[in-house]
Amino acid sequence: MGNSSSSSLVLLLIPVLLILMLVFQRRTMKRQTEQVQSQLAPGVQVMTGSGLLGTVLALRDEHVELEIAPGVVTNWVRPAISRVIPPSRPDDPPGSISLDKPDPS
């Protein structure tokens, strides 16, 4: 009898733990998205969710204008911008873009 009650408890805990994991993941993703959106400004280099790199030209209510090549401007919805590319470091080769995550220091 004791064995079946402990198995029932485990079967009940597994879905609860999965739901908690999903809630925490969603919160983390929302926080990261809000951080990226707060960093958007004209002149900032960004990467879209599909991997396209560009420079922010203008910000509209729900859209971002990106220059993806000299004179080529595309419009994107704000949530499509997945990350802000940090400015290149002095020791980087000219024209290179660092896709590594910035150092926490």
C-alpha positions as a Markdown table, in Angstrom:
| # | Residue | x | y | z |
|---|---|---|---|---|
| 1 | Met | 0.0 | 0.0 | 0.0 |
| 2 | Gly | 2.8 | 2.4 | 0.9 |
| 3 | Asn | 4.5 | 1.8 | -2.5 |
| 4 | Ser | 1.4 | 2.7 | -4.6 |
| 5 | Ser | 0.9 | 6.0 | -2.6 |
| 6 | Ser | 4.5 | 7.1 | -3.2 |
| 7 | Ser | 4.2 | 6.2 | -6.9 |
| 8 | Ser | 1.0 | 8.3 | -7.1 |
| 9 | Leu | 2.8 | 11.2 | -5.4 |
| 10 | Val | 5.6 | 11.0 | -8.0 |
| 11 | Leu | 3.1 | 10.9 | -10.8 |
| 12 | Leu | 1.5 | 14.0 | -9.5 |
| 13 | Leu | 4.7 | 15.9 | -8.9 |
| 14 | Ile | 6.1 | 15.4 | -12.4 |
| 15 | Pro | 3.5 | 17.5 | -14.2 |
| 16 | Val | 3.7 | 20.2 | -11.5 |
| 17 | Leu | 7.5 | 20.4 | -11.9 |
| 18 | Leu | 7.2 | 20.6 | -15.7 |
| 19 | Ile | 4.7 | 23.4 | -15.5 |
| 20 | Leu | 7.0 | 25.3 | -13.1 |
| 21 | Met | 9.9 | 24.9 | -15.5 |
| 22 | Leu | 7.8 | 26.3 | -18.3 |
| 23 | Val | 6.7 | 29.3 | -16.3 |
| 24 | Phe | 10.3 | 30.1 | -15.3 |
| 25 | Gln | 11.5 | 29.7 | -18.8 |
| 26 | Arg | 8.8 | 32.1 | -20.1 |
| 27 | Arg | 9.7 | 34.7 | -17.5 |
| 28 | Thr | 13.4 | 34.5 | -18.4 |
| 29 | Met | 12.6 | 34.8 | -22.1 |
| 30 | Lys | 10.3 | 37.8 | -21.5 |
| 31 | Arg | 13.0 | 39.5 | -19.4 |
| 32 | Gln | 15.6 | 39.0 | -22.2 |
| 33 | Thr | 13.2 | 40.3 | -24.8 |
| 34 | Glu | 12.5 | 43.4 | -22.7 |
| 35 | Gln | 16.2 | 44.0 | -22.3 |
| 36 | Val | 16.9 | 43.8 | -26.0 |
| 37 | Gln | 13.9 | 46.2 | -26.8 |
| 38 | Ser | 15.2 | 48.7 | -24.3 |
| 39 | Gln | 18.6 | 48.8 | -26.0 |
| 40 | Leu | 17.3 | 49.6 | -29.4 |
| 41 | Ala | 18.3 | 53.0 | -30.7 |
| 42 | Pro | 19.4 | 54.4 | -34.1 |
| 43 | Gly | 22.9 | 53.3 | -35.0 |
| 44 | Val | 22.9 | 50.1 | -32.9 |
| 45 | Gln | 23.8 | 46.9 | -34.7 |
| 46 | Val | 21.3 | 44.1 | -34.2 |
| 47 | Met | 20.5 | 40.5 | -35.3 |
| 48 | Thr | 17.0 | 39.3 | -36.1 |
| 49 | Gly | 15.6 | 36.0 | -35.1 |
| 50 | Ser | 16.4 | 34.7 | -38.6 |
| 51 | Gly | 20.1 | 35.7 | -38.3 |
| 52 | Leu | 20.0 | 38.9 | -40.5 |
| 53 | Leu | 22.4 | 41.5 | -39.3 |
| 54 | Gly | 21.6 | 45.2 | -39.7 |
| 55 | Thr | 21.9 | 48.7 | -38.2 |
| 56 | Val | 18.9 | 50.4 | -36.7 |
| 57 | Leu | 18.0 | 53.5 | -38.7 |
| 58 | Ala | 14.7 | 54.4 | -37.1 |
| 59 | Leu | 12.2 | 53.2 | -34.4 |
| 60 | Arg | 8.5 | 53.3 | -35.0 |
| 61 | Asp | 5.7 | 52.3 | -32.6 |
| 62 | Glu | 5.8 | 48.6 | -33.5 |
| 63 | His | 8.5 | 48.5 | -36.3 |
| 64 | Val | 12.2 | 48.9 | -36.6 |
| 65 | Glu | 13.9 | 50.1 | -39.8 |
| 66 | Leu | 17.1 | 48.2 | -40.4 |
| 67 | Glu | 19.8 | 49.0 | -43.0 |
| 68 | Ile | 21.1 | 45.6 | -44.0 |
| 69 | Ala | 23.5 | 47.0 | -46.8 |
| 70 | Pro | 24.4 | 50.5 | -47.8 |
| 71 | Gly | 21.1 | 52.0 | -49.1 |
| 72 | Val | 19.0 | 48.9 | -48.4 |
| 73 | Val | 16.4 | 49.5 | -45.7 |
| 74 | Thr | 14.0 | 46.9 | -44.5 |
| 75 | Asn | 11.1 | 47.1 | -41.9 |
| 76 | Trp | 10.9 | 44.6 | -39.1 |
| 77 | Val | 8.4 | 44.2 | -36.2 |
| 78 | Arg | 10.2 | 44.8 | -32.9 |
| 79 | Pro | 9.8 | 41.3 | -31.5 |
| 80 | Ala | 11.8 | 40.0 | -34.6 |
| 81 | Ile | 15.0 | 41.6 | -33.2 |
| 82 | Ser | 16.6 | 38.9 | -31.1 |
| 83 | Arg | 19.8 | 40.5 | -30.0 |
| 84 | Val | 21.9 | 43.7 | -29.9 |
| 85 | Ile | 25.4 | 43.3 | -31.2 |
| 86 | Pro | 28.0 | 44.9 | -28.9 |
| 87 | Pro | 30.3 | 47.4 | -30.5 |
| 88 | Ser | 33.5 | 45.9 | -31.8 |
| 89 | Arg | 36.5 | 46.0 | -29.6 |
| 90 | Pro | 39.8 | 47.8 | -30.5 |
| 91 | Asp | 41.6 | 44.5 | -31.1 |
| 92 | Asp | 39.0 | 43.2 | -33.5 |
| 93 | Pro | 39.8 | 43.3 | -37.3 |
| 94 | Pro | 38.1 | 46.2 | -39.2 |
| 95 | Gly | 34.6 | 45.4 | -40.3 |
| 96 | Ser | 34.2 | 42.4 | -38.0 |
| 97 | Ile | 31.1 | 41.9 | -35.8 |
| 98 | Ser | 31.4 | 40.0 | -32.5 |
| 99 | Leu | 28.5 | 37.6 | -32.1 |
| 100 | Asp | 29.9 | 36.4 | -28.8 |
| 101 | Lys | 28.0 | 37.3 | -25.6 |
| 102 | Pro | 29.5 | 40.3 | -23.9 |
| 103 | Asp | 31.8 | 39.8 | -21.0 |
| 104 | Pro | 30.0 | 40.2 | -17.7 |
| 105 | Ser | 32.9 | 42.2 | -16.3 |
